[in-house]
Structure formats: C-alpha cells, structure tokens
C-alpha cells in the first residue's frame, strides 16, 4: 500500500464509520474495485465498477457520476461542495504536486473528491452534454495532473472552462438554479450570467448615446448623423404633456406661423391647460412641436392642427375648448377662417380669443402710425440701431465710449418705477435693437438713448470722420437728426407713454396670466391715460423740461417748425409758445389715439363668452340676473349641474362677501376658493376660462428656438429631427423635459425597431 493510499484511509476511515452508525445509508450500492484503478485515472463507463470504499463522503462528487440525477441531487452538487477542516493537508502526488484550494475562487464549478484526490466539474456532472470531445476529465474521470492544471499553454482548468461542453452545461445549470429559486427573470435572460452581462453592456451603451442626444438637445448643440424617424407618439416629452393635459377637463390650443431659414412655413402648436400641483392650480402652456405646411390657407392650417393634435399626438379632442390666434383673416375669419372651420368639426371648441398681447401691440402700432412725428422718429431710431450695432467696429466704438462716460442722469424722473428703466439702460453698454413684433419693448431702446444721448452723438461723429462714402454720409445725416429739438421731444414723449404700457406687456407674456387680469390691467391703463389727458398741461410740462435739458446739454436750441396757413403733412395748430405747440400738435393727438384704441380693443362690456369673469370675487358685485342667465346659456354644454347654476352663483356671492374675498382679482386665485364639491359649476367655469389662451408668447418663444436650431448651416434638417430637438430645447427646464435615457430605451425596445435584444421585462416597461 502506498503512502498516499494509507493517508487517505487513515483520514476518512473513522469519519465514514461514525456516519454509518448515526445516519441512514443514502449512498448507491457500489461494487468493489481496486483503489489503484481510481488513483491512476483509469476510465470507467459505470460508477459501480469504479469504486467501493469504506470511507465514502456525503459531498464527494464521485457519487454523482454516470447516473441519472434527481432535481435534489443536481441542486446538491451545484450548491454544495466538500469543505476540509483546518488540519487537513491535500495529498502530494509522485511529482511533488498537490491540489490548490485557491483555484476554486475563480472557478466555483470545481468539486474536489477527497476519496479520489481529484477534481470534477459540477456543471458537467449535473447536466452532461454529448459533444464530440474525447477527453473525459472533469466529467466521468477526475482530474489530478496538478502540474498542468494552470498555465497559459497547458492549463487544463482554463481549457475546460472555455470548452463547448462546459459552457452549455453551465448555461443549463444557471437556468436550473434560477428556476428552482423561483426568480422572475425572462428565460432568454436567465440562460447564463454571460448573457445578462451582455444585455447590461448593450443597455449601458445605448443609454449613454441617448443621454448624449438629450444633453445636446437641451443645450442646442449641433451634431451630425441620421435622425431616427420614430412616430410622433413615440416622443417621450410630448407623451408626458399629453398625459398631464389629459388629467384636466379642458385644454386650449395656441397656433402661430413663421418661415424658417429654408423658406419653409412652420406651424407652431402649443397647448394650454390647468393642472393641480401640490394642492395648487397652475396654468401650463406647453410647446408640442412644429408642423411644416405646404400652403398657409385656412383649410390646410385647419387640417394640420386637427390631424396632428388628434391623430398623431393622441390628444382627446372632446376636451378641446379654446383657440388662440393673431388677428389675421386666415386664422380669425368668421366665415371660412381656421377658427370657424375647427368649430364646424368640433362645436365645443367655440371660444376663440384674439391674443391680448397682440391687441396691445396693435394699440401702439396704430397710435404711432396715426401720429406722423412718432412714426418717423421710431423709423429713424431703428435705422440708427442697425447702423451702429450691425457693424462690429462701430459697436466696439460705442461700447468704449459708454464705458468712458458712465455718468448719472441729468434730468429728474417723471413717474414711479421709471428709475428701473434708466438703471437698466445705464448698465447696458450696447444699444438695444428695436423689435419688429413687440412694439412695447421699444421703451428699452428709447430709455437707453436718453441715458446715453451724448455718447451716441460722439460715436456718430467718430464714424463720420473716420469713414468714407455711404457710411460717412449716413453717420452725418443721423447726427443731424439727433440734433433736432423735435426729435428729442418726440423721443422723450414716446419713452414716457410707452413706459406705462411696458408692465402690461410683460404681464401678458406670462403663462399664468388670465383673461380677467389682462382685461382689468388694460382698463386700469385706460384710466391712467385719461388722467394724463385731463392734466395734460402739467404732465407735458415735465416732458418738455426733460427735452430742454437734453437739448441744452448737446447745444440744441428748442425751436418749433414754422407755421403756414395750410399744412397737409403735419399738425400745425396755431399757438404762440414752443411748449404749447408741441403739446397741442404732438402730445395730445398721441394720448387721444392711445385712449381710443385701448377703449375699443379692451371694452368695458365683456362678450358673453367672458361673462364667467364676473365670478372672480372682486367682480361678483356686477353680477345681475341677466348675467347669470347668459352664463348658464353660454356654458350649458360643460356645466355638470346646469339646473342648480343660479342657486350656486348666489351661494358663491354670499361666500365671497362672508370671507371678504374682494382682494382676489384673478381666476387663479378664485379657483382655489371654489371647492369642486360645493361649487362644481363655478369651479368648472373658472377652469374653462383659465384654459382659454391669453397671448402667443409660447409660440413666439418656440420661434426663437427655431432660429437657434435651424440655422443656415443646418438648413437641410428634416422635420422629425427639428421637432425632436425643439421639444428637448424648449422644455429643457420643465419637468416634462427631464427625459430619462432608460425610459427612452424601454420605449424603443417595445417598438421592435431594433436588432439588439435588451430583455426588458413587463414590470420594467
């Protein structure tokens, strides 16, 4: 008997006999065989002919070979292995080598047989696979050639782990264990750990790409490549807006049209609705996308709006109530305009609103056009801004001149909050350009001009002396105009009057602005101008004094144009003094036109569709029986309890009086007090009015994004890419715009439009 054999029998003899005394025998019947046949790796086709030992161990892998295993036996060999105690030393073979327990750290499938001093593969024993391989080691015959166990060239352990037999058996073993442990993992994913890692790598790579696209879209950074032409319904941001809008009872649509750099007509579509966030009602105006249209006639635009909102983007058109457009006949025509065509298809969408911001702009535009001196002054001022700021060299001269002067104003302020205008103007080193669409923003340019009048004259003199040809001639003519007293006075007059209108213009640009607040502010503005008109002597005297101060600083002598018996091109009322001439012929006509247009475009008597504004607590005192009847008739389609509307209005008036709600002047403030359980009709009317569009600022902002996105270098951008990037860029700071890469990846995986399987489960989707 060899030394190794005697050592094995000495170690396992007592253990085996003690177990046989205390446990029921679970080993299969073994026929006797010489131990030397096993120690020499003699192949065998039957386990019964291999070994019969008195020291057989319960977790010895040799008990599982060459037989059909039950599920419990497979589980046992895959999850358990023989563990030596601290005193055990692995036997040394005739070549002075022994088994190394550290090999099992990287190869958990190894199973050491203490009775055979060899190792087997647990996976290959549990699920043997018939493959054309001639080496039976690790499967039916234990491996014990420790010298060649590891190594780059002859490492048997590494070769076996990469063999086809082992990999197939390992996949089946892992799937078996997952099934036994009742893990809810897809079958395809549970085949192997390697497959799971492969799926995770694919997900990580794709989510990195998606994250880059999202970040580039938020920051409006150009990138190359082909855009995935997914359907509109696959868009993550638009779906989030649709879901949030779907929680509201109504929504309104805001539409405007512009032309991009590629000379294509782009229709901007936005949606307005009311949502409840943290027990507060909030008005939302969200951009939905651009739609390219071949023609801009009413029929084409109507079809584009209804098709995209309803069919393409999935909005519920039964909740469509409000329409907001500018004043052009194509959109607002009462016979065949877009708003009338939409009403013919969806009668509930009958509430058409002409933008309040557009109406306010029209007040200024029409007033300036009626007063020739104001029109001419603004035209010349616009040319000066482009003459100076349109050339980098002249712009640099202006900035240097303004920084060098940096002085305080030489005149007094004329009304409250005017200091904010001039403080902002003093901080600006560049002259603001005039806006072609928002006329009330021109007060910023006028304020800057008055604050830096001397600096602008110095810049024009510099350009005149250092330039030649047309540039020198233009600088000379502009310099001469600025030295005329009538131009100075008109500039001061425009800055004074437009300064009153500017706060209302800013208010109308807010998404939260409602019709009641906009209308009340416009009516308050009308009262202010009526007061200025009645006290025109004192008010204009302040304007004249400021004009004279600026003229004196620049060596301009106040004069009035000559008078003639017959004057056709300008006002020429016969007066004696210079101040009175400008008050009668310039100031009074300008104020009269503002009052007239404000009164006609923001009338005191509201239309029937706006009678619900009287439900605001500050206006409930104006409610009469005829108003209640008109409201009930106007909103009858949407009232949940129309028969109780009259009694509910009376209860609401009593509540407003009892709780002293007279300071609540907005629809947003009113709806927070109108409990939908106690006042269901009033709550619904207020929400409907909040849904109606007030202005086109959301569309205008999308046009600004369009100009930044579709430049001359990116003029061939397709509509799908443009719309997707615009949504990312416009909503970059909104909650709906915070797109998660994983959610986009899941949506793409569901579409089936891919070759890479990402193995998302139903719960993950």
C-alpha positions in Angstrom: 0.0 0.0 0.0 1.4 3.4 -1.0 1.9 6.2 1.5 -0.9 8.3 -0.2 -3.4 5.5 0.0 -2.7 4.8 3.7 -3.0 8.5 4.5 -6.4 8.7 2.8 -7.7 5.6 4.6 -6.5 6.9 7.9 -8.2 10.3 7.5 -11.6 9.0 6.2 -11.9 5.7 8.0 -13.2 7.0 11.3 -15.4 9.6 9.7 -17.1 7.1 7.5 -17.7 4.6 10.2 -19.2 7.2 12.6 -21.6 8.4 9.9 -22.7 4.9 9.1 -23.6 4.4 12.8 -25.6 7.7 13.1 -27.2 8.2 9.6 -29.3 6.1 7.3 -27.3 5.0 4.3 -28.0 7.2 1.3 -25.2 6.0 -1.0 -26.0 3.9 -4.0 -24.7 0.3 -4.0 -21.1 0.2 -5.0 -19.3 -2.8 -6.3 -15.7 -3.4 -5.2 -12.8 -2.2 -7.3 -9.2 -1.8 -6.6 -8.3 1.7 -5.3 -5.3 1.8 -7.6 -7.6 1.8 -10.6 -9.0 5.1 -9.4 -5.8 6.7 -8.4 -4.4 6.1 -11.8 -7.3 7.8 -13.6 -8.5 4.5 -15.2 -11.5 5.4 -17.4 -14.8 3.7 -16.4 -18.2 3.5 -18.0 -20.1 2.6 -14.9 -19.8 4.1 -11.5 -20.5 0.7 -9.9 -17.3 -0.6 -11.4 -15.2 2.3 -10.3 -15.0 2.4 -6.5 -16.1 0.7 -3.3 -14.6 2.5 -0.3 -15.3 2.2 3.4 -14.6 5.9 3.8 -17.1 7.3 1.2 -18.0 11.0 1.9 -21.5 12.5 1.7 -20.5 15.5 -0.6 -17.9 13.6 -2.6 -18.7 14.4 -6.3 -17.7 10.9 -7.3 -21.1 9.6 -6.0 -22.9 11.6 -8.8 -21.1 10.5 -11.9 -22.5 8.1 -14.6 -26.1 8.1 -13.3 -29.4 9.9 -13.8 -29.7 12.5 -11.1 -32.8 13.8 -9.5 -33.5 17.6 -9.0 -32.4 17.4 -5.4 -29.2 15.7 -6.4 -28.5 18.3 -9.1 -29.2 21.1 -6.6 -26.9 19.4 -4.1 -23.8 19.1 -6.3 -24.3 22.6 -7.8 -24.8 24.4 -4.4 -22.6 22.3 -2.1 -19.0 21.0 -2.0 -16.7 19.3 0.4 -15.0 21.7 2.8 -11.8 20.5 4.5 -11.1 21.4 8.1 -8.0 23.4 9.2 -5.9 20.3 10.0 -6.4 18.7 6.6 -3.5 18.7 4.1 -4.0 17.8 0.5 -2.0 14.8 -0.5 1.2 15.2 -2.6 1.5 13.1 -5.7 4.5 11.3 -7.0 5.6 14.5 -8.8 5.6 16.5 -5.6 2.4 18.5 -6.5 -0.9 18.9 -4.7 -4.4 20.5 -5.2 -4.6 24.2 -4.5 -7.8 25.4 -2.8 -7.4 28.9 -4.3 -8.2 27.5 -7.8 -11.9 27.4 -6.7 -12.1 31.2 -6.2 -12.1 31.9 -9.9 -13.7 28.5 -10.8 -16.7 27.9 -8.5 -17.6 24.9 -10.5 -14.7 22.8 -9.3 -15.5 19.9 -6.9 -12.7 18.2 -5.1 -13.1 14.5 -4.4 -11.4 13.6 -1.1 -11.8 9.9 -1.8 -10.1 10.2 -5.2 -7.8 13.1 -4.7 -9.1 14.6 -8.0 -11.4 17.3 -9.1 -14.6 17.2 -11.2 -16.9 19.8 -12.8 -20.2 20.2 -11.0 -22.0 21.7 -14.1 -20.9 18.9 -16.4 -21.9 16.2 -13.8 -25.3 17.8 -13.2 -26.1 18.4 -16.9 -23.8 16.3 -19.1 -23.8 17.3 -22.7 -23.0 15.0 -25.6 -20.3 16.8 -27.7 -17.6 15.4 -29.9 -14.8 15.7 -27.3 -12.5 12.8 -26.5 -11.3 13.9 -23.1 -13.4 12.6 -20.1 -11.6 14.6 -17.4 -13.8 16.6 -15.0 -16.9 14.6 -16.1 -16.6 10.9 -15.7 -12.9 10.8 -14.7 -11.4 13.0 -12.0 -8.5 15.3 -13.0 -5.3 15.2 -10.9 -2.5 16.3 -13.1 -1.7 19.3 -10.8 1.4 20.3 -12.7 -0.7 21.1 -15.8 -3.7 22.4 -14.0 -2.9 26.1 -14.7 -0.8 27.9 -17.2 -1.1 29.7 -20.5 -0.3 26.8 -22.8 -1.3 23.6 -21.0 -3.7 24.9 -18.3 -6.4 22.1 -18.2 -8.7 24.1 -15.9 -8.8 27.1 -18.3 -9.3 24.9 -21.3 -12.2 23.1 -19.7 -13.9 26.4 -18.7 -13.8 27.5 -22.4 -14.8 24.2 -23.9 -18.2 23.9 -25.6 -19.3 21.1 -23.3 -18.7 23.2 -20.1 -20.4 26.4 -21.4 -23.5 24.5 -22.5 -23.6 22.7 -19.1 -23.1 26.0 -17.2 -26.0 27.7 -19.0 -28.3 24.8 -18.2 -27.1 24.8 -14.6 -27.7 28.5 -14.1 -31.1 28.3 -15.6 -31.9 25.3 -13.4 -30.9 27.2 -10.2 -32.8 30.3 -11.2 -35.9 28.2 -11.8 -35.5 26.3 -8.5 -35.1 29.6 -6.6 -38.3 31.0 -8.3 -36.6 34.1 -9.8 -38.9 36.1 -12.1 -36.3 36.6 -14.8 -37.0 36.1 -18.5 -36.0 32.7 -19.8 -33.8 34.2 -22.5 -32.0 36.3 -19.9 -31.7 33.5 -17.4 -29.7 31.2 -19.7 -26.4 32.4 -18.5 -24.6 35.0 -16.5 -22.7 35.9 -19.6 -25.9 36.7 -21.4 -27.0 39.0 -18.6 -23.8 40.9 -18.7 -24.1 41.2 -22.4 -27.6 42.7 -22.1 -26.4 45.1 -19.4 -23.5 46.3 -21.6 -25.9 46.9 -24.5 -28.2 48.9 -22.3 -25.4 50.9 -20.9 -24.0 51.8 -24.3 -27.4 52.8 -25.8 -28.3 54.8 -22.7 -25.0 56.7 -23.0 -25.9 57.5 -26.6 -29.4 58.6 -25.7 -28.1 60.7 -22.8 -25.7 62.5 -25.1 -28.5 63.2 -27.5 -30.7 64.6 -24.7 -27.9 66.8 -23.4 -27.1 68.1 -26.9 -30.8 68.8 -27.5 -31.1 70.7 -24.2 -28.1 72.9 -25.0 -28.9 73.4 -28.7 -25.5 72.0 -29.8 -25.2 70.8 -33.3 -24.4 67.1 -34.1 -24.3 65.1 -37.2 -25.9 61.8 -38.2 -29.3 60.4 -39.2 -32.3 61.0 -37.0 -34.4 58.0 -36.1 -37.8 58.7 -37.8 -39.9 57.4 -35.0 -43.6 58.1 -34.9 -44.8 61.2 -33.1 -46.5 59.1 -30.5 -43.1 57.6 -29.5 -41.9 61.0 -28.3 -41.3 60.9 -24.6 -41.8 64.7 -23.9 -45.0 65.0 -25.9 -46.5 62.0 -24.3 -45.7 63.4 -20.8 -47.5 66.6 -21.8 -50.4 64.7 -23.2 -50.8 62.6 -20.1 -50.7 65.7 -17.8 -53.1 67.5 -20.1 -55.4 64.5 -20.0 -56.0 64.9 -16.3 -57.6 68.3 -16.9 -61.2 68.7 -18.1 -60.4 71.1 -20.9 -57.5 72.4 -23.0 -56.9 75.3 -25.4 -54.7 75.4 -28.5 -52.4 78.3 -29.5 -51.2 78.4 -33.1 -48.9 80.7 -34.9 -47.0 80.5 -38.2 -43.5 81.6 -39.3 -40.9 80.9 -42.0 -37.6 79.2 -41.3 -34.2 79.9 -43.0 -35.0 77.2 -45.6 -38.1 79.3 -46.6 -40.5 76.6 -45.3 -43.7 77.5 -43.5 -43.6 76.2 -39.9 -46.7 76.0 -37.8 -46.0 76.2 -34.1 -48.6 74.4 -31.9 -48.9 74.9 -28.2 -51.4 73.7 -25.7 -52.8 75.5 -22.6 -54.4 73.6 -19.7 -54.8 73.7 -15.9 -53.1 71.2 -13.6 -53.1 70.7 -9.9 -49.7 70.7 -8.3 -49.4 70.3 -4.5 -52.9 71.5 -3.8 -52.4 74.5 -6.1 -53.9 75.1 -9.5 -51.3 76.1 -12.1 -51.8 77.2 -15.7 -49.5 75.5 -18.2 -48.6 76.5 -21.8 -46.5 73.8 -23.4 -45.0 73.7 -26.8 -46.0 70.5 -28.7 -44.0 70.8 -31.9 -43.6 72.3 -35.4 -45.6 71.2 -38.4 -44.4 72.0 -41.9 -47.2 73.1 -44.2 -47.0 73.5 -47.9 -49.7 76.2 -48.0 -50.9 78.7 -45.5 -54.6 78.8 -46.5 -57.3 78.2 -43.8 -58.2 74.7 -45.0 -54.6 73.5 -44.9 -53.9 75.0 -41.5 -57.1 73.6 -40.0 -56.4 70.1 -41.2 -52.8 70.3 -39.9 -53.9 71.4 -36.4 -56.7 68.8 -36.1 -54.7 65.9 -37.6 -51.6 66.4 -35.5 -53.3 67.1 -32.2 -55.8 64.4 -32.5 -54.4 61.5 -34.6 -50.7 62.0 -34.5 -50.2 63.2 -30.9 -53.2 61.4 -29.3 -55.0 64.3 -27.5 -58.6 63.9 -26.6 -60.4 66.4 -28.9 -63.6 66.1 -26.9 -61.8 68.4 -24.3 -60.8 70.9 -26.9 -62.4 74.3 -26.0 -60.2 77.3 -26.6 -58.5 78.7 -29.8 -55.9 81.4 -29.7 -54.6 83.2 -32.9 -53.4 86.5 -34.1 -55.6 88.9 -35.9 -55.0 87.9 -39.5 -58.1 87.0 -41.5 -56.8 83.5 -42.4 -57.0 82.5 -38.7 -59.8 84.6 -37.4 -62.2 84.8 -40.3 -65.8 84.3 -39.2 -66.9 82.6 -42.4 -64.0 80.4 -43.6 -61.1 81.1 -41.2 -59.3 78.5 -39.2 -61.2 79.1 -36.0 -64.6 78.8 -37.9 -63.5 75.6 -39.7 -62.4 74.0 -36.4 -65.8 75.0 -34.8 -67.6 73.2 -37.7 -65.8 70.0 -36.9 -65.7 70.4 -33.1 -68.5 72.7 -32.0 -67.3 72.6 -28.4 -64.1 74.5 -29.4 -66.1 77.7 -29.8 -64.1 80.0 -27.6 -61.9 82.0 -29.9 -59.6 84.6 -28.4 -57.6 87.3 -30.1 -54.3 87.5 -28.3 -54.3 90.2 -25.7 -50.6 90.8 -26.2 -51.3 91.2 -30.0 -54.2 93.6 -29.3 -51.9 95.7 -27.0 -49.3 95.8 -29.8 -51.9 96.9 -32.2 -52.8 99.8 -29.9 -49.2 101.1 -30.1 -48.8 100.4 -33.8 -52.0 102.2 -34.8 -51.2 105.1 -32.5 -47.7 105.6 -33.9 -49.0 105.3 -37.4 -51.6 108.0 -36.8 -49.1 110.4 -35.3 -46.6 111.0 -38.2 -43.9 112.5 -36.0 -43.8 109.4 -33.7 -43.7 107.1 -36.7 -40.8 108.9 -38.3 -38.8 109.1 -35.1 -39.1 105.3 -34.5 -38.2 104.6 -38.1 -35.0 106.7 -37.9 -34.2 105.2 -34.5 -34.4 101.7 -35.9 -32.0 102.6 -38.7 -29.5 104.1 -36.2 -29.5 101.0 -34.0 -28.7 98.8 -37.0 -26.2 101.3 -38.4 -24.2 101.2 -35.1 -24.8 97.7 -33.8 -24.8 95.9 -37.1 -21.1 96.5 -37.6 -18.6 95.1 -35.1 -16.2 98.0 -35.4 -18.8 100.7 -34.7 -20.3 98.6 -31.9 -16.8 98.4 -30.3 -16.5 102.2 -30.5 -19.9 102.7 -28.9 -19.1 100.3 -26.0 -15.8 102.1 -25.4 -17.5 105.5 -25.4 -20.2 104.4 -23.0 -17.8 102.9 -20.5 -15.7 106.0 -20.5 -18.6 108.3 -19.8 -20.5 106.3 -17.2 -22.3 109.3 -15.7 -25.5 109.9 -13.8 -28.7 111.2 -15.4 -29.0 115.0 -15.9 -32.8 115.1 -15.5 -35.5 114.1 -13.0 -37.7 111.1 -13.1 -41.3 111.7 -14.2 -43.2 108.7 -12.7 -42.8 105.8 -10.3 -40.7 102.8 -11.4 -39.1 104.9 -14.1 -35.8 104.5 -12.2 -35.8 100.8 -13.1 -35.8 101.6 -16.8 -32.9 104.0 -16.6 -30.9 101.8 -14.2 -31.1 99.0 -16.7 -30.2 101.4 -19.5 -27.2 102.7 -17.7 -25.8 99.2 -17.2 -26.1 98.4 -20.9 -23.0 99.3 -23.0 -24.7 98.3 -26.3 -27.8 100.0 -27.7 -30.8 97.5 -27.7 -32.1 96.8 -31.2 -35.8 97.6 -31.9 -38.1 94.6 -32.0 -40.3 94.2 -35.1 -43.1 92.4 -33.3 -43.1 93.6 -29.7 -43.5 97.4 -30.0 -43.7 97.9 -26.3 -40.2 96.6 -25.9 -39.0 99.7 -27.8 -39.2 101.6 -24.5 -35.9 99.9 -23.6 -34.2 101.4 -26.7 -35.7 104.8 -26.0 -34.6 104.7 -22.4 -31.1 103.8 -23.4 -31.0 106.6 -26.0 -32.0 109.2 -23.4 -29.4 107.9 -20.9 -26.6 107.9 -23.5 -27.6 110.7 -25.9 -24.2 112.4 -25.8 -22.3 109.2 -26.2 -24.3 108.3 -29.3 -23.6 111.7 -30.8 -19.8 111.2 -30.2 -19.9 107.8 -31.8 -21.6 109.2 -35.0 -19.0 112.0 -35.2 -16.3 109.4 -34.9 -17.7 107.3 -37.7 -18.3 110.3 -39.8 -14.7 111.5 -39.5 -13.1 108.1 -39.9 -15.3 106.6 -42.7 -15.8 107.3 -46.4 -18.6 107.0 -48.9 -22.1 105.9 -47.8 -21.1 105.2 -44.2 -19.8 108.7 -43.7 -23.0 110.2 -45.3 -25.3 108.1 -43.1 -23.5 109.0 -40.0 -23.7 112.7 -40.9 -27.4 112.5 -41.6 -28.2 110.6 -38.4 -26.1 113.0 -36.4 -28.1 115.9 -37.8 -31.4 114.3 -36.9 -30.3 113.7 -33.3 -29.5 117.5 -33.0 -33.1 118.5 -33.9 -35.3 119.5 -31.0 -38.5 118.0 -32.3 -36.7 114.5 -32.5 -35.5 114.9 -28.9 -39.0 115.8 -27.7 -40.7 113.0 -29.6 -38.2 110.5 -28.1 -38.9 111.8 -24.6 -42.7 111.7 -25.2 -42.6 108.1 -26.5 -40.4 106.9 -23.7 -42.8 108.5 -21.2 -46.0 107.0 -22.6 -44.6 103.5 -23.5 -43.2 103.3 -20.0 -46.7 103.0 -18.7 -47.6 100.2 -21.1 -44.4 98.1 -20.6 -45.6 96.4 -17.3 -48.8 95.2 -19.0 -46.8 93.9 -22.0 -44.6 91.9 -19.6 -47.6 90.6 -17.7 -49.2 89.3 -21.0 -46.0 87.3 -21.7 -46.6 85.2 -18.5 -48.1 81.8 -18.9 -50.1 82.2 -15.7 -51.8 85.4 -16.9 -55.5 85.0 -17.3 -58.2 86.9 -19.2 -59.6 88.7 -16.2 -56.3 90.1 -15.0 -55.2 91.1 -18.5 -58.5 92.9 -19.2 -58.5 94.7 -15.8 -54.9 95.9 -16.3 -55.8 97.2 -19.7 -58.8 99.0 -18.3 -56.7 100.5 -15.5 -54.2 101.6 -18.1 -57.0 103.4 -19.9 -58.0 105.3 -16.7 -54.3 106.4 -16.3 -54.1 107.8 -19.8 -57.4 109.5 -19.3 -56.0 111.2 -16.2 -52.9 112.2 -18.1 -55.1 113.7 -20.8 -57.1 115.7 -18.3 -54.0 117.0 -16.7 -52.0 117.4 -19.9 -50.6 120.9 -19.0 -48.7 119.7 -16.0 -47.7 116.3 -17.5 -46.4 117.7 -20.7 -44.5 120.4 -18.9 -42.4 117.7 -17.3 -41.8 116.1 -20.7 -40.8 119.5 -22.2 -38.4 120.3 -19.3 -36.6 116.9 -19.8 -36.4 117.5 -23.5 -35.0 121.0 -23.0 -32.4 119.6 -20.5 -31.1 117.1 -23.0 -31.1 119.7 -25.8 -29.2 122.2 -23.7 -26.5 119.5 -22.8 -26.0 118.9 -26.5 -26.1 122.6 -27.6 -29.5 122.3 -29.2 -31.8 125.3 -29.1 -35.6 124.5 -28.6 -37.5 125.7 -31.7 -40.8 124.9 -33.3 -41.5 124.3 -37.0 -42.7 127.3 -39.0 -46.4 127.8 -39.3 -48.3 128.1 -42.5 -51.9 128.8 -43.5 -52.3 125.4 -45.0 -50.3 122.3 -43.7 -51.0 118.8 -45.1 -48.2 116.7 -43.9 -48.0 117.5 -40.2 -50.1 119.0 -37.4 -50.0 122.8 -37.4 -52.4 124.2 -34.9 -51.9 128.0 -34.4 -50.2 128.5 -30.9 -47.7 131.0 -29.7 -45.2 129.3 -27.4 -42.9 126.4 -28.3 -44.1 124.2 -25.4 -47.7 124.8 -26.3 -47.1 124.0 -30.0 -45.7 120.5 -29.1 -48.3 119.8 -26.5 -51.2 120.6 -28.9 -49.8 119.1 -32.1 -47.8 116.2 -30.8 -48.7 115.1 -27.2 -52.5 115.4 -27.2 -53.1 113.6 -30.5 -50.8 110.8 -29.3 -52.6 110.4 -26.0 -56.1 110.6 -27.7 -55.2 107.8 -30.0 -54.0 105.6 -27.2 -57.2 106.1 -25.2 -59.3 105.5 -28.3 -57.6 102.2 -29.2 -57.5 100.9 -25.6 -61.2 101.5 -25.2 -62.1 99.8 -28.5 -59.8 96.8 -28.1 -60.5 96.3 -24.3 -64.1 97.3 -24.0 -65.8 97.7 -20.6 -68.7 95.3 -21.5 -67.4 91.8 -21.9 -68.6 89.4 -24.5 -70.9 86.6 -23.5 -68.1 84.0 -23.5 -66.3 86.1 -20.9 -69.2 86.6 -18.6 -67.7 83.9 -16.3 -65.0 86.5 -15.4 -67.7 88.1 -13.1 -67.3 85.0 -10.9 -64.0 86.4 -9.7 -64.6 87.6 -6.1 -63.6 91.2 -6.8 -66.2 91.3 -9.6 -69.2 89.4 -8.1 -70.9 92.7 -7.3 -71.5 93.2 -11.0 -73.5 90.0 -11.4 -77.1 90.5 -12.3 -79.9 88.1 -13.2 -79.3 88.6 -16.9 -75.6 87.9 -16.5 -76.4 84.6 -14.6 -78.8 83.6 -17.4 -76.3 84.5 -20.1 -73.6 82.4 -18.3 -75.9 79.4 -17.9 -76.7 79.5 -21.6 -73.1 80.1 -22.7 -71.6 77.2 -20.6 -74.5 74.8 -20.7 -72.6 72.1 -22.5 -70.0 71.8 -19.8 -72.0 72.5 -16.6 -72.3 69.3 -14.6 -75.5 70.6 -12.8 -76.9 73.3 -15.0 -80.3 73.4 -13.2 -78.6 74.4 -10.0 -76.4 77.1 -11.5 -78.4 80.1 -10.4 -78.6 78.9 -6.8 -74.9 78.1 -6.8 -74.0 81.6 -8.1 -75.9 83.1 -5.2 -74.2 80.9 -2.7 -70.8 81.8 -4.2 -71.6 85.5 -3.9 -72.5 85.0 -0.3 -69.2 83.2 0.4 -67.2 85.9 -1.3 -68.9 88.5 0.9 -68.7 86.4 4.1 -65.0 85.6 3.7 -64.0 89.1 2.5 -62.6 87.8 -0.8 -62.8 91.2 -2.5 -59.0 91.3 -2.9 -59.0 88.2 -5.0 -58.8 89.6 -8.5 -57.6 86.7 -10.7 -59.1 83.5 -12.0 -56.2 81.5 -10.5 -56.9 83.0 -7.1 -60.7 82.4 -7.4 -60.5 78.7 -8.4 -58.5 77.9 -5.2 -61.6 79.0 -3.1 -64.2 77.3 -5.4 -64.4 73.8 -3.9 -65.4 71.4 -6.6 -67.6 69.5 -4.2 -69.5 72.6 -3.0 -69.3 74.7 -6.2 -68.9 72.2 -9.1 -70.4 74.5 -11.8 -68.4 77.6 -10.8 -65.2 75.5 -10.4 -65.6 74.2 -13.9 -66.4 77.6 -15.4 -63.3 79.1 -13.8 -61.1 76.3 -15.1 -62.6 76.7 -18.6 -61.7 80.4 -18.5 -58.2 79.6 -17.3 -57.8 77.3 -20.3 -58.6 80.0 -22.9 -55.4 81.4 -24.5 -54.3 84.9 -23.5 -51.2 85.5 -25.7 -48.9 84.0 -28.2 -45.8 84.1 -26.2 -45.3 80.4 -26.1 -45.4 80.3 -29.9 -43.1 83.3 -30.1 -40.6 81.5 -27.8 -40.7 78.5 -30.0 -39.9 80.7 -33.0 -36.8 81.9 -31.1 -35.8 78.3 -30.5 -36.4 77.6 -34.2 -34.0 80.4 -35.2 -31.4 78.9 -32.9 -31.9 75.4 -34.1 -32.4 75.7 -37.8 -29.5 78.0 -39.0 -28.0 78.4 -42.4 -25.5 75.6 -41.6 -28.4 73.3 -40.6 -31.0 74.3 -43.2 -31.4 70.8 -44.5 -32.6 69.4 -41.2 -35.6 67.2 -41.5 -38.9 67.9 -39.8 -38.6 64.9 -37.4 -35.2 66.0 -36.1 -36.3 69.6 -35.9 -39.4 68.8 -33.9 -37.5 66.4 -31.6 -34.7 68.9 -30.9 -37.1 71.7 -30.4 -39.0 69.8 -27.8 -35.8 69.0 -25.9 -34.6 72.6 -26.1 -37.8 74.4 -25.3 -38.6 72.1 -22.4 -35.1 71.8 -21.0 -36.0 73.5 -17.7 -39.5 71.9 -17.4 -40.5 68.8 -15.5 -41.7 67.2 -18.7 -38.4 67.9 -20.4 -36.3 65.9 -17.9 -36.2 62.8 -20.1 -34.6 59.7 -18.6 -32.4 57.7 -21.0 -33.7 54.4 -19.7 -37.4 55.2 -20.3 -36.5 56.2 -23.9 -34.6 52.9 -24.3 -37.5 50.9 -23.0 -39.9 52.6 -25.4 -37.6 51.9 -28.3 -37.2 48.3 -27.2 -41.0 47.9 -27.3 -41.3 49.4 -30.8 -39.5 46.3 -32.2 -37.5 48.6 -34.4 -34.1 47.2 -33.4 -31.8 44.2 -33.8 -30.4 44.2 -30.2 -32.4 42.4 -27.6 -32.5 44.3 -24.4 -34.5 41.8 -22.4 -36.8 44.3 -20.5 -39.5 42.6 -18.5 -43.1 43.6 -18.4 -42.7 45.1 -15.0 -39.7 47.2 -16.1 -41.7 48.6 -19.1 
